[in-house]
Amino acid sequence: MTITPESSALDIAAAIRNGEVGPVEVAEMYLDRIEGRGEELNAIIWLDRDDTLRRARESEARVRAGEARPFEGVPIPIKDLANVAGQPNTMSSLSVSDVPRTETDIDVRLLEEAGFVLLGRSNSPEFGPLTSAENARHGKTRNPWGLGHTSGGSSGGASAAVAGGLAPIAHASDGGGSIRIPASITGLVGLKPSRGRVPAEVRGWEHSITSGVITRTVADTAAALDVLSPFDPLAWYSAPAPVRPFAEEVGADPGRLRIGLLTESPTGLDVDGANVEAALAAARALEALGHAVEPVSPFLFTPEARAGFVDLVINASMFAAPYEDVEKVDPYIRHRIDAARGFHAGQYAQLAERLQLETRRVNAQFGRDFDLLLTPTMAVATPEVGVVYDEANEDPTGPRFTEMRQVTFTSWVNISGLPAISLPVHTDERGLPVGAQLVGGPFGEDALIRVAAQLEPVFEWQRRLAPWLSPAGGPR
């Protein structure tokens, strides 16, 4: 098996186990790419070559001893919002120092225990609440499909790294669409797991944030979810264990499912034609596979609940973020901090109750009215670099329509705690990827993986490579 920077994580792991390639050789391949061309994308914003090679040598020793783990020797960058002992975690903010952390977050530990070799840190917006990986500390991350365009956010450094062949898989997180939006924009697979599926020390944003990965293939996503989702006896709650490993759902028959189709924005915002076409392309493929696809008009939270999630939950989280020098934050973060002071604890408690009650109404529709819900991932064409960041900072008090149209189909899924996956099923007139989103019922990652695996050979997204990867095509 020939390993290239565009190989899947599972293919690399298999080649390492079979002795066709060594972890050090694989690590050096990606390190050389990051150090040689990575600056063009600005996806990896911190790198310690010596530490990565040390980890790769330890992995190599385990392979020789016959102790290889599921992803032994596979490099993975960690998003710059997660703690790793010995690495800085600036939260992509000038307000946080680069002093190395002393503890490693649970999700990162699980990746290490699965054999992954940590490969630097990927760019994020400051503290996470933006749909573009751009900040004053590390700069702007660019899209390998078009350098003038964003790679999304908040896991935009992760998506650019995988789409640009700087890593085979990337650690990511999602509080309102931050895995699915970047995956859609960069032609990748992005699964947001169910609430409680992936352990975390603290479940941020009123339990809406979860960790995961961004990958090229459904099989990589499923296998990574297996290592990220053990039962956590110390947590307030954990998702129920799956019937069998998620990796075994790839290729399994999902049966004939009732799939609801929604192409109108839940918030009433306009939806661009290419985004609608992505959902329709997926719908046609699903019908050809034997599923029943019908338009639906589901209840997806009241305007009061959606606005409260942004105005109370996210702003309160920004107020409580671990700033070391709050005067150095960007204007839109400062606005969120100041806005949080305009609410009192009773209003937060009322909103939390509303979100929980409305979630029961949202989630009850799955299995009753439809099995899965199909939507565009976003309502807007991929923005150019700087558009979302500038909108946020030039008028922090005003409506940010680009960002609102990016999250209109995704953020309600985080509030409800449902699993959802973005799949790259379409390309717009500019040649940029456009994703469609499938949302599953409560704790229904298994059904999402089965159906996504059915769609993968239809669209063959794993074979489509960004022009930046091709010397002939060159960066745009």
C-alpha positions in Angstrom: 0.0 0.0 0.0 1.4 3.4 -1.0 0.9 6.0 1.6 0.4 9.6 0.5 -0.6 12.8 2.5 -4.1 12.2 1.2 -4.4 8.7 2.6 -7.1 7.9 5.1 -6.2 7.5 8.7 -7.3 3.8 8.7 -5.2 3.1 5.6 -2.1 4.6 7.3 -2.8 2.6 10.5 -3.1 -0.6 8.5 0.2 0.1 6.6 1.9 0.7 9.9 0.6 -2.5 11.4 1.7 -4.4 8.3 5.2 -3.0 8.4 4.8 -1.3 5.0 5.7 2.1 6.6 6.8 3.3 10.0 5.3 5.9 12.3 8.5 8.1 12.0 8.4 8.0 8.3 4.7 9.0 8.3 5.3 11.8 10.8 8.2 13.1 8.8 6.0 13.2 5.6 3.5 15.4 7.3 6.0 17.6 9.2 7.8 18.3 5.9 4.6 19.3 4.3 3.6 21.6 7.1 7.0 23.2 7.3 7.3 23.4 3.5 3.9 24.7 2.4 1.8 25.0 5.5 2.2 28.7 5.9 0.0 29.3 2.8 -3.0 27.7 4.6 -2.1 28.8 8.1 -3.9 25.7 9.4 -1.3 24.5 11.9 -0.4 27.5 14.1 2.0 25.7 16.6 4.3 22.8 15.8 7.0 21.0 17.8 8.9 18.7 15.4 11.0 17.1 18.1 7.9 16.3 20.2 6.0 14.8 17.3 9.0 12.6 16.3 9.5 11.5 19.9 5.8 10.4 20.0 6.3 8.6 16.6 9.4 6.8 17.9 7.4 5.6 20.9 4.7 4.4 18.5 7.3 2.6 16.5 8.5 0.8 19.6 4.9 -0.4 20.3 4.6 -1.7 16.8 7.8 -3.7 17.1 6.6 -5.1 20.4 3.3 -6.2 18.9 1.4 -3.7 20.9 -0.1 -1.6 18.1 -3.3 0.2 19.0 -6.2 1.1 16.6 -4.6 4.3 15.2 -1.0 3.5 16.0 1.3 6.0 14.4 -1.4 8.1 12.7 -0.7 11.9 13.1 -3.4 14.2 14.3 -3.4 17.9 15.0 -5.3 19.2 18.1 -7.6 22.2 17.9 -6.2 25.3 19.7 -9.0 25.2 22.3 -8.0 21.9 23.9 -5.4 21.4 26.6 -2.3 19.1 26.0 0.3 18.8 28.8 3.5 20.4 27.7 1.8 22.5 24.9 0.5 26.0 25.0 -3.2 26.6 24.7 -3.8 30.2 23.8 -7.4 29.7 22.9 -6.3 31.5 19.7 -6.4 34.7 21.7 -3.9 37.5 22.5 -5.5 37.5 26.0 -4.0 34.1 27.0 -0.3 33.4 27.4 1.6 30.6 25.7 2.7 29.0 29.0 2.6 25.2 28.5 -0.4 23.5 30.1 0.1 20.9 32.8 -3.0 18.7 32.1 -4.4 17.0 29.0 -8.1 17.1 28.2 -10.0 13.8 28.3 -10.7 13.7 24.5 -7.1 14.3 23.7 -6.0 11.6 26.1 -8.4 9.1 24.4 -6.8 9.9 21.1 -3.3 9.4 22.5 -4.4 6.1 24.0 -5.6 5.0 20.6 -2.1 5.4 19.2 -2.5 8.8 17.5 0.7 10.8 17.2 0.0 14.5 18.1 0.9 16.8 15.2 0.8 20.4 16.4 -2.2 22.6 17.0 -4.8 23.8 14.5 -6.2 27.3 14.2 -9.5 28.4 15.7 -11.4 31.7 16.2 -10.7 33.3 19.5 -12.4 31.2 22.2 -14.5 29.5 19.5 -17.7 31.5 18.8 -17.1 32.4 15.2 -17.6 30.4 11.9 -14.2 31.3 10.5 -10.8 30.3 11.9 -9.4 33.9 12.0 -8.0 35.8 15.0 -5.6 38.5 15.9 -3.1 36.1 17.4 -2.6 33.5 14.7 -4.1 35.2 11.6 -6.4 33.8 9.0 -6.7 30.2 7.9 -7.4 29.7 4.2 -9.2 27.1 2.2 -7.2 24.6 0.1 -10.1 24.6 -2.4 -9.6 28.4 -2.9 -7.1 30.4 -0.9 -9.3 33.5 -1.1 -12.0 31.7 0.9 -12.4 30.7 4.5 -12.1 27.1 5.6 -14.9 27.6 8.1 -15.0 27.6 11.9 -14.6 27.1 14.5 -12.6 24.0 13.5 -11.3 25.7 10.4 -7.7 24.9 11.0 -8.6 21.3 11.4 -10.6 21.2 8.1 -7.9 23.1 6.2 -5.2 20.7 7.5 -7.0 17.6 6.3 -8.2 19.0 3.0 -4.7 20.4 2.4 -3.0 17.1 3.1 -1.2 18.4 6.2 -2.9 15.6 8.3 -5.0 12.6 7.5 -7.5 13.3 10.3 -8.0 16.2 12.7 -9.3 16.7 16.2 -12.3 19.1 16.2 -15.2 20.4 18.4 -18.7 21.6 17.7 -20.9 24.0 19.7 -23.1 25.3 17.0 -21.8 23.8 13.8 -18.1 24.0 14.3 -17.3 20.5 12.9 -20.0 20.4 10.2 -19.5 23.9 8.7 -15.8 23.5 8.1 -16.3 20.0 6.7 -18.9 21.3 4.3 -16.7 24.1 3.2 -13.6 21.9 2.6 -15.2 18.8 1.1 -14.8 16.5 4.1 -16.8 14.4 6.5 -17.8 16.0 9.7 -19.8 14.2 12.4 -21.1 16.0 15.5 -21.7 13.2 18.1 -24.7 13.1 20.5 -24.7 15.0 23.7 -22.9 12.8 26.3 -21.2 10.6 23.7 -17.7 11.9 24.0 -16.4 12.5 27.5 -15.4 16.0 28.6 -14.4 17.6 31.9 -17.0 20.4 31.3 -19.8 20.3 28.7 -19.7 24.0 27.6 -22.4 26.2 26.2 -25.2 24.6 28.3 -24.1 21.1 27.3 -24.1 21.9 23.6 -20.4 21.5 22.8 -18.9 18.1 21.9 -15.6 17.0 20.5 -15.1 14.9 17.4 -12.9 14.7 14.3 -12.9 15.9 10.7 -12.0 13.2 8.1 -12.0 12.2 4.4 -14.0 9.0 4.9 -17.0 7.7 6.8 -14.9 4.7 8.0 -12.3 7.0 9.6 -15.1 9.0 11.3 -16.8 5.8 12.7 -13.5 4.3 14.0 -12.5 7.5 15.6 -15.8 7.8 17.3 -15.3 4.3 18.8 -12.1 5.5 20.5 -13.6 8.8 21.6 -16.7 7.5 23.2 -16.1 5.2 26.2 -18.5 5.3 29.2 -17.4 8.1 31.6 -18.3 7.1 35.2 -17.3 10.5 36.5 -19.5 12.6 34.2 -23.0 13.9 35.1 -24.3 11.7 32.3 -23.1 9.6 29.4 -24.8 8.5 26.2 -26.0 4.9 26.1 -23.5 2.5 24.7 -24.0 1.5 21.1 -25.2 -1.9 20.2 -21.9 -2.7 18.5 -18.8 -0.7 17.6 -19.5 2.3 15.2 -16.9 1.0 12.8 -19.1 -2.1 12.2 -21.9 0.2 11.0 -20.0 1.1 7.9 -21.5 -1.1 5.2 -24.3 -2.3 7.4 -27.8 -2.2 5.9 -29.8 0.7 7.4 -33.1 -0.7 6.0 -35.6 1.6 4.3 -35.7 4.8 6.2 -38.1 7.7 6.2 -36.0 10.8 5.6 -37.5 14.3 6.1 -36.2 16.9 3.7 -35.9 20.5 4.9 -34.5 23.2 2.5 -36.0 26.3 4.0 -34.0 28.0 6.8 -35.4 27.3 10.3 -34.8 31.0 11.0 -36.3 32.4 7.8 -33.1 33.5 6.2 -32.5 33.1 2.5 -30.8 29.8 1.3 -28.5 30.0 -1.6 -29.2 27.8 -4.6 -26.0 25.7 -4.4 -26.8 24.9 -0.8 -30.3 23.8 -1.7 -29.0 21.7 -4.5 -26.6 19.9 -2.1 -29.6 18.7 -0.1 -31.5 17.8 -3.2 -28.6 15.9 -4.6 -28.4 13.9 -1.4 -32.2 13.4 -1.5 -32.1 12.0 -5.0 -29.3 9.6 -4.1 -31.1 8.5 -1.0 -34.2 7.8 -3.0 -32.2 5.8 -5.5 -30.9 3.7 -2.6 -34.4 2.8 -1.6 -35.2 5.4 1.2 -38.4 7.4 1.3 -37.6 11.1 1.2 -40.5 13.6 1.8 -40.5 17.4 2.5 -41.2 18.2 6.1 -41.7 21.3 8.3 -40.4 20.3 11.7 -40.5 22.2 14.9 -36.9 23.4 15.5 -37.1 25.6 18.6 -38.9 28.9 19.1 -37.2 32.2 18.1 -37.0 33.0 21.8 -35.0 29.8 22.5 -32.7 30.3 19.6 -32.0 33.9 20.5 -31.5 33.1 24.1 -28.9 30.4 23.2 -26.8 33.1 21.5 -27.5 36.1 23.8 -27.4 34.3 27.2 -25.6 30.9 26.8 -22.8 31.9 24.5 -22.3 35.3 25.9 -22.3 34.0 29.5 -19.7 31.5 28.4 -17.5 34.2 26.9 -17.9 36.2 30.2 -16.6 33.2 32.1 -13.7 32.4 29.7 -10.2 32.1 31.3 -8.8 35.5 30.2 -5.4 36.6 31.5 -5.6 40.1 30.0 -9.2 40.7 28.8 -8.2 44.1 27.3 -6.5 42.2 24.4 -9.6 40.4 23.1 -11.2 41.3 19.8 -14.2 43.7 19.7 -16.8 41.0 19.1 -15.6 39.1 22.2 -15.6 42.3 24.2 -19.2 42.9 23.1 -20.2 39.4 24.2 -18.6 39.9 27.6 -20.4 43.3 28.1 -23.7 41.9 26.8 -23.6 39.1 29.4 -23.7 41.7 32.1 -27.1 42.8 30.9 -28.7 39.6 32.0 -29.3 38.1 35.5 -29.1 34.5 36.8 -32.9 34.2 36.8 -33.1 34.8 33.1 -30.4 32.2 32.5 -32.3 29.7 34.6 -35.6 30.4 32.7 -33.8 30.0 29.4 -32.2 26.7 30.4 -35.6 25.4 31.4 -37.1 26.5 28.0 -34.2 24.8 26.1 -34.7 21.5 27.9 -38.5 21.5 27.4 -38.4 22.5 23.8 -35.7 19.9 23.2 -38.2 17.2 24.1 -40.5 18.5 21.4 -37.8 18.6 18.8 -36.4 15.2 19.6 -39.9 13.5 19.7 -40.3 14.1 16.0 -37.5 11.6 15.2 -38.9 8.1 14.9 -42.4 9.5 14.9 -42.5 11.8 11.9 -39.3 10.7 10.2 -36.2 8.7 10.9 -33.5 11.1 9.7 -33.7 14.8 8.7 -31.9 16.0 5.6 -30.9 19.7 5.2 -28.2 21.8 3.6 -25.3 22.2 6.0 -25.3 26.0 5.5 -27.6 28.5 3.9 -24.9 30.6 2.3 -22.1 30.2 -0.2 -18.6 29.8 1.3 -17.5 33.3 2.3 -14.2 34.9 1.3 -11.5 35.1 3.9 -12.1 38.0 6.3 -15.8 38.4 5.7 -17.1 36.8 8.8 -14.3 38.1 11.0 -14.7 41.6 9.8 -18.5 41.5 10.2 -18.1 40.5 13.8 -15.5 43.1 14.6 -16.7 46.2 12.6 -20.1 46.2 14.1 -20.3 43.8 17.1 -23.8 45.0 18.1 -25.3 44.5 14.6 -26.7 41.5 12.9 -24.0 39.2 11.4 -26.0 37.8 8.5 -23.2 35.8 6.9 -22.5 33.9 10.1 -26.3 33.6 10.9 -26.8 31.9 7.5 -23.9 29.6 8.2 -25.4 28.3 11.4 -29.1 28.3 10.7 -29.2 24.6 9.9 -26.7 23.5 12.5 -27.0 25.3 15.8 -30.4 23.8 16.7 -28.8 20.4 16.6 -26.4 21.4 19.3 -29.2 22.8 21.5 -31.1 19.5 21.1 -28.0 17.3 21.6 -28.8 15.2 18.5 -26.1 13.7 16.3 -25.6 15.1 12.8 -23.1 14.7 9.9 -22.1 16.9 7.0 -21.3 15.1 3.8 -19.6 16.8 0.7 -22.2 15.9 -1.9 -22.1 19.0 -4.2 -19.7 21.6 -5.8 -20.8 25.1 -6.6 -20.1 27.2 -9.7 -16.8 28.3 -8.2 -15.6 24.7 -7.8 -16.0 24.9 -4.0 -17.4 22.0 -2.0 -20.9 22.3 -0.6 -22.2 19.9 2.1 -25.6 18.4 3.0 -26.4 17.6 6.6 -28.2 14.5 8.0 -29.5 14.7 11.5 -30.2 11.5 13.5 -32.6 10.8 16.3 -31.4 10.7 19.9 -28.1 8.8 20.2 -28.6 7.7 16.6 -25.0 7.9 15.3 -25.3 4.3 14.1 -28.0 5.2 11.5 -26.1 8.2 10.3 -23.0 6.2 9.8 -24.8 3.5 7.9 -26.5 6.0 5.5 -23.4 8.1 5.1 -21.5 4.9 4.1 -24.2 4.2 1.5 -23.7 7.7 0.0 -19.9 7.7 0.0 -19.5 5.4 -3.1 -22.2 7.4 -4.9 -20.5 10.7 -4.6 -16.9 9.5 -4.1 -15.9 12.6 -2.2 -12.9 10.8 -0.8 -11.4 10.8 -4.3 -11.8 14.5 -4.8 -8.8 16.5 -3.9 -8.4 20.3 -3.4 -6.6 22.1 -6.2 -4.0 23.3 -3.7 -2.7 19.7 -3.5 -2.0 19.5 -7.2 1.1 21.1 -8.6 -0.7 21.3 -12.0 -3.8 22.9 -10.5 -1.9 25.1 -8.1 -3.5 27.2 -5.4 -6.3 29.6 -6.3 
